[in-house]
Amino acid sequence: MYDVLIIGAGPAGISAAIYALRNNLKVGILEGEAPGGKMVFTATIENYPGYESINGPDLAYSMFNQVMNLGVNYLAFNAESLKKENDY
């Protein structure tokens, strides 16, 4: 059981996971492809905060490594549907 289940391990999903983990929540990230989203397929990323220029796979690996070191549970699956069962 997770407090937060994030669908997608791109920059937004990884950022969400970091903030949730730092608030002592149990977090799972669901990703059916390579962690990092589209940046994995991007040769050069420029003007990303902290980097003037970095290649996409390196940035994706760095972001993914950070969230793994914080203790996220990474689930290599695709989400096929969502079903709301309770109002919380």
TALINPE-V306300 format. One record per residue. N is the residue number from 1. RES is the residue in one small letter. SS is DSSP state (H for helix, E for strand, - for the rest). NEAR is the number of other C-alpha atoms within 8 Angstrom. D_FIRST is the distance of its C-alpha to the first C-alpha in Angstrom with 1 decimal. Layout:
[[N & RES & SS & NEAR & D_FIRST] [N & RES & SS & NEAR & D_FIRST]]
This chain:
[[1 & m & - & 2 & 0.0] [2 & y & - & 8 & 3.8] [3 & d & - & 7 & 6.9] [4 & v & E & 9 & 8.9] [5 & l & E & 9 & 9.1] [6 & i & E & 12 & 12.8] [7 & i & E & 9 & 15.0] [8 & g & - & 11 & 17.9] [9 & a & - & 16 & 18.9] [10 & g & - & 12 & 22.2] [11 & p & H & 10 & 23.6] [12 & a & H & 7 & 21.9] [13 & g & H & 12 & 18.4] [14 & i & H & 12 & 19.0] [15 & s & H & 8 & 20.6] [16 & a & H & 9 & 17.7] [17 & a & H & 14 & 15.4] [18 & i & H & 10 & 18.0] [19 & y & H & 8 & 18.4] [20 & a & H & 12 & 14.7] [21 & l & H & 13 & 14.5] [22 & r & - & 7 & 17.8] [23 & n & - & 6 & 16.5] [24 & n & - & 6 & 14.1] [25 & l & - & 10 & 10.9] [26 & k & - & 10 & 8.0] [27 & v & E & 14 & 9.1] [28 & g & E & 13 & 9.0] [29 & i & E & 15 & 12.4] [30 & l & E & 15 & 13.4] [31 & e & - & 15 & 17.1] [32 & g & - & 9 & 19.5] [33 & e & - & 7 & 22.5] [34 & a & - & 8 & 23.5] [35 & p & - & 12 & 21.7] [36 & g & - & 15 & 24.1] [37 & g & H & 12 & 24.8] [38 & k & H & 7 & 28.4] [39 & m & H & 12 & 29.6] [40 & v & H & 11 & 29.2] [41 & f & H & 7 & 32.2] [42 & t & - & 10 & 34.2] [43 & a & - & 7 & 37.0] [44 & t & - & 8 & 37.6] [45 & i & E & 11 & 35.8] [46 & e & E & 8 & 38.1] [47 & n & - & 8 & 37.8] [48 & y & - & 8 & 34.1] [49 & p & - & 5 & 33.7] [50 & g & - & 5 & 34.6] [51 & y & - & 8 & 36.3] [52 & e & - & 8 & 39.5] [53 & s & E & 9 & 38.8] [54 & i & E & 10 & 36.1] [55 & n & - & 10 & 35.4] [56 & g & H & 13 & 32.2] [57 & p & H & 12 & 30.7] [58 & d & H & 8 & 31.3] [59 & l & H & 11 & 29.6] [60 & a & H & 15 & 26.6] [61 & y & H & 10 & 26.4] [62 & s & H & 8 & 26.8] [63 & m & H & 11 & 24.1] [64 & f & H & 12 & 21.6] [65 & n & H & 8 & 22.7] [66 & q & H & 8 & 22.2] [67 & v & H & 12 & 18.6] [68 & m & H & 10 & 18.0] [69 & n & H & 7 & 20.0] [70 & l & - & 8 & 17.8] [71 & g & - & 7 & 14.7] [72 & v & - & 13 & 12.8] [73 & n & E & 8 & 10.9] [74 & y & E & 9 & 13.3] [75 & l & E & 8 & 12.8] [76 & a & - & 8 & 16.4] [77 & f & - & 7 & 16.1] [78 & n & - & 8 & 17.7] [79 & a & - & 9 & 16.2] [80 & e & - & 4 & 18.5] [81 & s & - & 4 & 17.7] [82 & l & - & 5 & 15.6] [83 & k & - & 4 & 15.6] [84 & k & - & 5 & 15.4] [85 & e & - & 4 & 14.6] [86 & n & - & 4 & 14.9] [87 & d & - & 4 & 16.9] [88 & y & - & 2 & 15.2]]
